[in-house]
Amino acid sequence: MPFIKRNEWIVGGALMLLPLFSNAQKVVRYDLYVQDTLVNYSGKERRAIAVNGQIPMPTLTFTEGDIAEIYVHNQLKENTALHWHGIFLPNREDGVPYLTQMPIEPGKTHKYTFPIIQNGTYWYHSHSGLQEQIGMHGSMVLKKKPDDKTFRKGIDDLPEVPLILSEWTDLKPENVHRMLHHADDWFAIKKGATQSYSEAIKAGHLKTKLKNEWKRMAAMDVSDVYYEQFQINGQHQSSFSQFKGGDKVRLRIANGGASTYFWLTYAGGKITVVGNDGNDVEPIEVDRLMIATAETYDVVITIPDDGIAYEFLATPEDRSDDTSVFFGKGKKQLTSRLPKLKYFEGMKMMNDMMKMDGSMHSMGMDMSLQTMDMNAVMYPEITGPPASKKKPTPKKADEHAHHTIDAGKANTSMPNEHSEHGASSTDLVTLNYGMLKAPHSTVLPKEAPVRELRFELTGNMNRYLWSMDNKVISEADKIKVKKGEVLRITLYNGSMMRHPMHLHGHDFRLINQHGDYSPLKNTMDIMPMETNVIEFEANAEGDWFFHCHILYHMMAGMGRIFSYEDQEPNPLIPNPKHAQRMLYADDRMFHAMGENDFASNGLDGMFSLQNTRWGLTTEWSVGYNKEHGYEVETHLGRYIGTMQWFMPFIGFDWRYRKMGHNEVEKNMFGQKNTKDDRALFSAGFVYTLPWMVQLQSEVYHDGTFRMQLMREDIPLTPRVRGGFMVNTDKEYMVDLRYILTRQLSARTHYDSDMGFGVGLVLKY
């Protein structure tokens, strides 16, 4: 019986009969105690969440045919819940708060029970808020029975090591989320990826930078967040010394990171991929592969020689650091580090791809399945070093054999990857989805009705909006599904970021050139400008989440809910309307940010409260004497369009300045512009012009009209920002600031009302 058919039969029948035959099956019980803890990964003690006293959470191991009985004891002071990623189970056991269950309240215990009807490498994590980022992720291993017809000798009987990849930030995840929504570039500063004008000039890419900002784009980015440390199994580096030369080892790898993609490379030679997202694939040898957030891969490595420990290296996509484990015992053989990305080459590519309206050119290419990695223009190991730098001589792997760990941190190129002119080497094999082939037919029932759906993945970095068809989860209706139909979904990524799209409760076929043997997956990486087609049979009733698995993209609203028609009410959701409001609260959340300049000529600052569509901003300027006066200006507006360059608003302007006897100012239109006890309502709009200049136009209730041009945070150097403002009231301002820390900057400015000032800016 084909695999898909087998799952359909079990999900449709055995789950409902579970109470009748559970006594005949092996019940495997785990008790998971969720507790607050403190960790220190970077010299600073920070809050984390541990389960059974450990981070990551314990590896849960089952054999196909078992019944899982998992008790989650919530000892936190906040709600929690656990999602079993990629597992086929009854909908009420899926672990999504307010969708499949109510959250587990503090001090409560919740039991998850489901039959194990599949095998492979999976993982589990919190689906409550941002808890996944601070420790709540762990591996799940579902073993085959030895008599399983799909048991593969030489693969399924190898010694195995579960590896779960993750990352750590010293910031509270809520602060990370807030900073992303306010386009704070502190993370780029920490990663050395600001792409400022001085760096552009140095790299010979001033024209590239100017064109980038002309098209109103943020700097090139491949990873949103700066992390203090990357980890495998909760450690930055570790060893498995029990293996010896000639041993083959199966690695069960899960990417439990909140937002990081990892490159995987191995110092001992080729990597043989034998599974993906819990499903077997025909073995294929590669030199490296990228594992998307939430994906799993099963790979086999060989320990070449005795007396040497070979490094298995995981490098985040932005190449800001790495993490590794060693296999074997003896002197350490390091694998070559991936060199820094050529961001300006990526920016140039992005300029060519993006139209002035924010949409993307087709460029005459039909891209899919990772077979054409547009980001390869940034990879020095593929295209050679930046033109501004001399080409380094590649080092052979054995030159590193006696080096310490720190010595291996050097940005050397991978051996045998460059031709004389830096061209791509045909010897470097990188995995893509087109290579994945299922060992059995994955064809869905041909008699089933097929329903076609299409979604465009949309969003922008400037306001951190992530959506599908420019609608976030709370703005879109649930997608009604009829049991037994086949859903064929075309996904096009119209944004400039990769998105790992995950479907709960089902595997889908990722259609590739292998046709009937297209691979089964539950998470798919889709790169910018790619179009991929997936399909799955609707064979498990319930409400199922489909979302981007970058944690901060999901929380921003990038997802949909598939809901089966005529399903029985979920007994774990006693008040569906209340639960829906709570579920939608994630992408409706407001994010606050404020700053104040304590300057020699007065105080000025702003406070902003924004969510997906709405923005409330208050700006103030307070002088130290009556001649300077004060001003407070407040706007409430709604952002329009995918790129959100246009925002109509209503506002209130309150000003005071002591003027001379009979002194009256006039604006550029000849209108009186007294600043003595001025309190006016207004209506207008803000529009983002090329070069990120904000055009603000408004009319006050007394008929006075004002226009203003302003640009803040012009990246002059990695840490120096410039800005200006000029308006039709004959006011102007220029400023420079030097970013000292995440929350503190030194600033000097000249204001036509306040004069010259220097001070410190506190951001909060």
N, C-alpha and C positions, 0 to 999 in steps of 0.2 A: 504494500500500500504506500503510495507516495507520501512524503513527509507532510505536505500541506493537508492532504486528506486525513492523515492520522491525527494531526492536531485538531482538525475540525471535528472529527468523531469524538475525541476525548473531551474537548472543550464543550461540545454540545450535549454530550451524554454523561461522561464520567463525573464531571463536576457536580451535576445535579444528583448523582447517585452516591456522592461521597459519604454521606452518613451511613449508607447501607453496607459499604465494604471497607470502611476505614479501619475496622478492628483487624482485618486480615493483612494490612500493610504496616510497614515499619513507620512509627511516628518518631520523628527527630525533633527534639525540643531544644530551643535556645531561650535563655532569659537575658534580655538586654537592659542594662541599667544606664539611663541617660543622665549624666551629671555635669555640672559646671566644673571646670578645672582651670589651672593656670599653666601656661607653657612659656618657654623662653628659647626661641629659635634664632634670635638676632641680637641678644644682649639686653632685650627689653621683655619684661614679664607682661604677658597679655592673656586675656580671657579666651578660653576655648571650650569646646564641648567634647567630653570623652564618653565612650560607651564601654562599660565594664572596665573602666580605668585606663583605656587605651585609645590612641589616635594613630592610624585610622581605626574604624570599628572592627570588631573581630571578623575574621573570614568565616563565612557560614558554608558548610559543606553538606551536600545531600547526594543521594543516588537516585536516578530516575526510578520512579515507582514509590518513593517515600512520600510521607505526608509531613509537611513543614508545620510546626507549631511554635510560633515565636511570640513570646511575651515581652512587650515593651513597657518598662517601668519608668515613667517620666518623673525624675527627681529634680528637674529644672524648676525655675520660677516663671516659666513661660510655656506656651503650648508647643507641641511637636507632633510629628507623624513620620513614618518611614515608607518610602516607595521602593518596590522591588523591580529594579530597572531591567526591562526586557522579559520579565517572567509572565507566562500565561497563567492567569488566575481569575477567580471570580472578581467582578468589578469592585465589590465592596471591600476587597482585600488590597486594592491597588495603592492606597496610602496617600491620596491627594486630599489635603484638608479642604472641606467645604464642597468638594466635588464627589468623592467616593466615600467619605466618612467625615465626621466631625473631628476636630483636632483632639489629641490626647492632652487633657488638661494637667496642670501641675499636681503631682501627688497621685495621679491615676495610672492604672495599668490597662493596656489594650492587648488583646490576643489576635494575632493574624494566623489564619489557618488556610492552607491550600495544598493540593496535591502537586507533586513534582512530575510534570508530564513532558519534560524536555531535558536536554543535557547541553553542557557548554559552559563558557565563561561569562559571568554576569556580575553585577554589582548592585549595591543598595545605598540609599542616601535619604537624608531628610528632604521633604518637599514643603517644609514650613519656612517661610521667609527666606533668610539668607544663612540658615544654619549649616548648610552643606559646606560653605566656605571655611568654617572654623572647626572642622573635625568630623562632621557627621557624614562619612562616606566609608564604605567597606566592600570587600570582595565577596562574591558568591560563586562557589564552584559546584556545578551539577554534573556528577559523574555518570558515564554510561555503565550499564550492566555489562559484565564480561561476555555474556552470551548475546549482546545486542548485535543485530545483523549489520549495523553500520560501524561496529568496532574495528578500528584500523590498527593492525599490528605495526609496531615501529613508530606509532604516534600516540595512541590512546593508552599504551602500556609504559610510556616513558616516565621517568621521574619528573615531577612537575613542581613549579614554584609560582604561586600567585603573586603578582606585582600590581599594586595600585598607585597610580601617579597622582600627584596633587601639588598644590602650591600654598604658600602662606603669606598673608599680609599682616603687618603690625597694626594696620588701621582697622577700626570696626567696619564690618561689611556695610553697615548703614551709611557710614561716611564715604566709603568707596562709591556706593550707589549715588549719593548726593553729589559728589564731585563730578562724576560722569555726566549727570544731568545738567550741570552748570558749566560744562566744557572747560573745566579746570585742567591746565596742562602740566601740573606737578608730576604726574606719572611719566610724561614724555621727558621732562627734565631729568628725573631719576634714571631713566633708561638711556639717556643720551640721544633722544630721537625727536628733538624739538623742530628740526629743519628750519632754523632761523635764517634771516637774510644774510648774516655774516657767514654762516655755514654754507649757504647757497653760493655766495661769492667765492669762498675758498674752494668749493667743489666744482666751480665752473658752471653752476646751474642757476644763476640769477634769473635768466629768462624763464626757466622752468618754474621757479618760485613765484615770479610775477604772474605768470599764466595761471598757476594754481589758485592764487588769491583772486585773480580776475574772474575766475569761474566760481568764486565763492565757496571754495572747498577748504576743509581743514587739512592739516598736514597729513602725509601718508602714515597710515597706522595699520599694524597687523595684529596688535594685541592691546586691549583697552587699559589694562591694569599693570602697575609695577608691583612685583612681589619680592619680599625680602629673601625668600628661600623656596626652592622647588624640592620635592621629596618623592622618594619611592618607598612605599610601605612605612611612611612617617619619618624616614631618615634621609638626610642629604646624600650620604654615601654609606654603603654597607657591603658585606661580602657573604658569599655562599661557598665556603671552603671545602665542603664535603665532596665536591666533584673533582674528577681527575681527567687526565688526558684521554681523549677518545670517547668520553661520555657525551651523550646527547641529552638535552634538557628541554622540556616543554615549558614555556613561559606563558602563564595565563595573565594577560595584561589588560587592565581596565584603566581608562582615563577618568579618574574621579575629580579632576580639577573643576573649579567653578567657571573658568573662562579661558583656559590655556590649551592650545594645540601643542603636541610634542613631536619632534623628529626623533626616531629611534634608529640607532646605529650600534654596531658591535665590532669590537677590536679583533674578535676571533674569526672573522670572515663573513660569509653569507648568512642571511636570516631567511629561514623557510617559513612562510605563512601557511598555516593549516586550518585556521578558523577565524571567523569575524562575527562579532555580535552574537556569540553563542552558537553559530552555525558552522558546520564543516565546509571547507572549500578545498578544491583540488590543490595540493601543495605547489607552491611557487616560490622560487628563490629570488631574493632582492638584496640590494646593498643597503637600502634604507626604506623607511616608510614613515608617513605622518599619521598619527592617531588623533582624531578629532576629539574634542570634549565629549565625554559620555560614551565613546566607542569602546569596544573590546576587541583585542586580537589575540589569537593563539599562535605562537611562533615556536619553532624548534631551532636551537643553536647547538653547535658542537664545540667542545673544549679541545682545541688542537693538540696541546702538548702538556705533559706533566711539568710541575714546577713553575707554572705561570698562571696568574689570575687575570682573566680577560675581562675587560670592561664592557658592560652593556650600558649605553649612554642615552639619556633622554634630554633633549634640548628644546626649550620652549620656542615657539615659532619666531618670537622676536629676538631670540638668541642673547637674551640679557644675562643668562647664567645657564646652569645645567645641573643634573643630578644623575647618579649612576650607582650600579651594583656590579660587583666582580664575581666571576665564576671560576673556581679553581683555587689552588693554593700555591703561593710562592710570590715571586716578584711580579709587580703589576704591569700589565701591558695596556696602555691607554689607547683609546681611539681618538682620532684627530678631532679637534673642536671645530664646529661650524663657524666660519668668519661672520663678522657683523654684516647686517643687511645694507645694501646700497639704496638708502631711502629716496634719494633724489632721482635715481633711475626709476624707482617705483612711482614717484610723483609725476615724472614725465609720462609714463604709461597711463596713469590715471587721468592726466590732462587730456590725452588723446581719446580716452574712452568716454569722458563726461561731456555732455552738451551743456549749453548755457542755462537751460531750464532745469538742470539737475538730473535728467534722465541720461541713459547711456547709449552710445552708438553701438550698432550691431557689429561693426567693423568687418562684416562679411564672413564671420566665423560662427559655426554652430558648435559651441563648446558644451561638453558634458563629461561626467564621470571622472573628473580630475585629469583627463588625458592631455589637457593643455593648461599648465599651471602658469597663469599670467604673472604671478609673483616671481617666477624664475628669473626675471630681469634683475631682481634684487639679490640673487644668490651668487656671490663671488666664486663659489666652487663650481658653478655652472658656466657663468659668463665672464669670469675673470675679475680681477680687482678693479676698484674705481679708477678712472682715467687719471685722477689726481695723485694716485699713489703708484709707486713702483711695484711690479709684480714680485711677490715673495717666492723663493724657491721652495716647492713642496717638500715636506719632510717625510721620510719613510716611517711607517708605523713602528718598526723595531728601534728607531732612534729614541723613542719615548720609553722603552722598556724599563730603564733604570731610574726614570724620573719619579719625583714625588707627585702626589695628587696635585699640589699647587702648580707644579711645573707644567702639568697637562692643561692648564687653563689658557695657555697661549692660543691666540687665534690663528692657528696654522690651517692650511688647506688640506682637504682630503687627498690622499695619494692617488695618482693616476687619473685625475679628473680634468686636467687642463691639457689642451693641445698647446702648441707653441704660441698660438695667438689667443689663448684663453677661450677657445670654442668648447662647446659641450662635448663631453666624452661619451662615446657609445658604451663604454664599460660600466658606467654608473647607472644601475637599474633602480628606479624609484617606483614603488608600488602605486598603482591607481586602480580605481574601481573597475575599469575595463578588463583588468587581469583576473578578477575574481570569478570563479566558476564553481557552481554547486556540484557535488558529486552525484546528485540525483535530480530527476526532473522536478521543477518547482512550478509547473504549469497549474494554473487555477482551473476550477471546473468550467468547461467550455459551455455548459448549459446555463450557467448563472448569468443573469442580466448584468450588463456592464454600465456603470455610471461614470461619466467623465467630469473631472473637476480641474480647475486651473487656479493657481495662486502665484502672485508675484510677491517676493520678499522685498519689503520696502523699509526705508528709514534714512536717518542722517546722523552724523556724529556731532553736529553743532549743538543740538538739543537732546541728543541721545534718545531719539524716537525710533523704535523698532516695531514693525507691524507687518501685516499681510494685507495686500491690496489697500494699503494706507488706513487700515482699521486695526486697532488693538483688540484684545480679547473682549473687553467690556463693551466694545462698540459693535460687535458682530453677533449675530444669532448663532445658536448651536446648529451644527450641520446635521440634519436628520438623516439617519441611515436605516435602510431596510435589511433585516437579517437575511443573509443568503446572497446578497448582491455583491458584485465586485466593484470596488472603487479604484478607478485609475486616475492618478493625480499627476498633473504636470506642474512642476515647480520651477519658476524662473527667479534667479537672484538678481534683482535690479538695484541692490545696494552695493556699497563698496567694501563690505565685510563678509567673511565666511560665516556660514550659519550651520551648525549641526542640528538638523531637524529630527526629533525623536517622536515616535508614535507609541503610546502606551497600549499594553494588552494584546498586541498583534505583531507579527513579523510582516514585512512587506517585501515584494520582489523589486529589486532595483534593476530595471531593464537595461541590459547591456548586449554586446555582440554575441553572447553565448545563448541567446534566445531561450529555449526551454530550460536551460541550465543557468539562467540568471541567478545571482546570489540572493539569499534571504538576509535581511538586515532589520534592525529596529531604529537605527540612528544613521543619518546620511549627512555627510559634509557636502555642502553645495557652495562653490566658490563664486565670486562676482562674475556676472554675465553668463553663468552656466544655466542650462536647462536640463533637468533630469526628470524621468518618468518613473513613478513607483505604482504598484498596485497591490491590493490585499483583499482577501475575502472577509466580509463582515460576518463573523461567526462567533462573536462573544458579546452578549448584550451588556449594556451599561453606558455610562458617560465616560469617554476616554479622551485624555489630553493629547494634543499634537502641538509641539512647541519647539522653539529654538532652545537648545540645552546650555547655551552660555547663560549662566544664572542671571546676570544683570539684563540681558536681552529678554529673557522670559518674564522677569519682574516688570520690565517696561511694557510688556503686552504683546510680544511676538508669538502668537499661537492661535489655535482654534480648539473647539470641543466637538467631537463626534458623539452624537447621541442617538441610540437605537430607538426606533419607533415602537410604540405599544409595549415598552418594557415595564416590568413590575417596579413599583416604587422602592427605592433603596431604604431599608429599615434604619440604616445608620444616619440618614439625613431626615430628621423629623420635621424640619421646617425648611423646605427647599428654597423659598423666596429669601429668607434670611441668609441661608448658606450662599446663595448666588451673589447677594450684595457683598458678603465678606470675601468671596472669591474675586470679584471684580475690583475690590478695594486696592489690590496690588498695583495695577496700572493706572489707577486714579489717584494714587498717593501724591501728595504735594511734597516738594523738596525745598528746604529753606537754605539760603546763603546770604551772608551779609559781610560788609567790610566798612572800616572807618579809617580815614587818614587823620592822624593827630599831627597837624602841621603847625608851623610857626605863624601862619596867617589865618588860622581857623580850623574848623573841623568840616570835613565833607565825607560822605559815604553813601551807601545804598543797602537796601534789604530787598531780597527777591524771594518770592514764593511761587513755585511753578510745578505744573504737572504736565501730562501728555499734551494737553490742548490749551490750558489756561496759564496766564502769567500775571502776577501781581507784583509791581515794583514800586518802591518808594526811594527817592533820592533826596539828600539834604545837603545844605551848605550853611554853615553857621560861622559868622565872623566874631571877632573878639570885641568889636565896638559897633556903635549905631551906624557909622558910615558904611560899614561892610554889611550889616544887617543879617538876614537869614532867608532861606528859601527851602520849601518842602514841596516836592512834586510827586504825585502818585498816579499810576496808570494801572488799569485792569483791562487786559485784552485777551483775545483768543487767536491762537496761531492757526493759519490757514495753509493747506497744501502739504504735499509729501515732504518737501524740503523746509517748510515752515518759515519761509522768507518774509511772509506778509502777516502782520498782526494789527487789525483794527482795535481801537481801545477807547475807553472813556477815562477821564482823569480829573484831577483837582490840583490846582496850583496855588500855593499860599506863599507870598513873598512880603518882605518888609526891608526897606533901607531908608535911613534918614537922609533926605535930599535937601538942598538949599532952598531958600525962599523963592517960590514961583518956578522952581526948576522942573522942567518937563523933558523927558526923553522921547524921541520918536524912533520907531523901527525903520527898517529899510523900505517899508511901504508907505511911510509918512503917517502911520497910525501912532497915537499917543501910547506911550509905554511907561506910565508911572509905576514906580516900584514901592510906593508908599501905601501900606496896608492893602495889598492886592490879594484878593481871594476869588478865584475864578474856576468854574467848571469848564471842561473842554471835551472835545471828541476829535479823534484823528486816527492816524495809522503810523506804523513803523514798517519800513521795507528795507531789506538787505540789498544794497547795490553791489556791483563788482568791487573787488578788493575788500569785501566785508565791511564797507562803510554803511552805517545805519542812517537812513533818511527818515526823519520824523517830521510829520506834517500834522498840525492841529489847529482847530479854530475854537476860541473861547466864547463863553456865553455872552460876552459884551461885543462880539463881532471881531475882535482882534485875531489876526492870523499869524502863525509863526511856523517857520521851517527851520530844521536843524540837521546838520551833518556831523556824525561822530564816529570815531573808530577807537576802540580800546584794545589793549594787549597786542599791539603790533610786535611780532617777535624779531627784534633787532639782533640780539645775540641769544645764546641758550638761556640766559637769565635776565636780560634787559628787555623791558617792554616799553613801547612808546604809545602815545595816544593824543588825540586832538578832538576839539569840539568847536563849531562855529554855527551861529544862528542869525536869523533875520532881526533879532533884538540887538544886534551889534555886540553880542557877547562872544567871547572866544576863550579857549583854554588849550594849553599844550602841556604834556607831562612826560616824565621818564620815571620808570621804577626798576629797581633791582630786586629780584626775588631772592630772599635770604633763606626762608624755610617755607614749609607748606602754608603757614599761617601768617608769615611776617615778611614785609617788603620795605625797602627804603625808597622814598619817593620825593621828587622835586617837581614843581609845576608853576606855571604862571596862569593866573585867572584874571580876566579883565575886570571883574568886580572885586576880587579878594587880593589881587596883587601876587607877588612872588612868595613862595613858601617851600619849606622842606619839612619832612616829617617821616613818621613810620606808619605804615598801613597794616592794620590788624584784620585778618580775614577769619571769619568764624561761621 
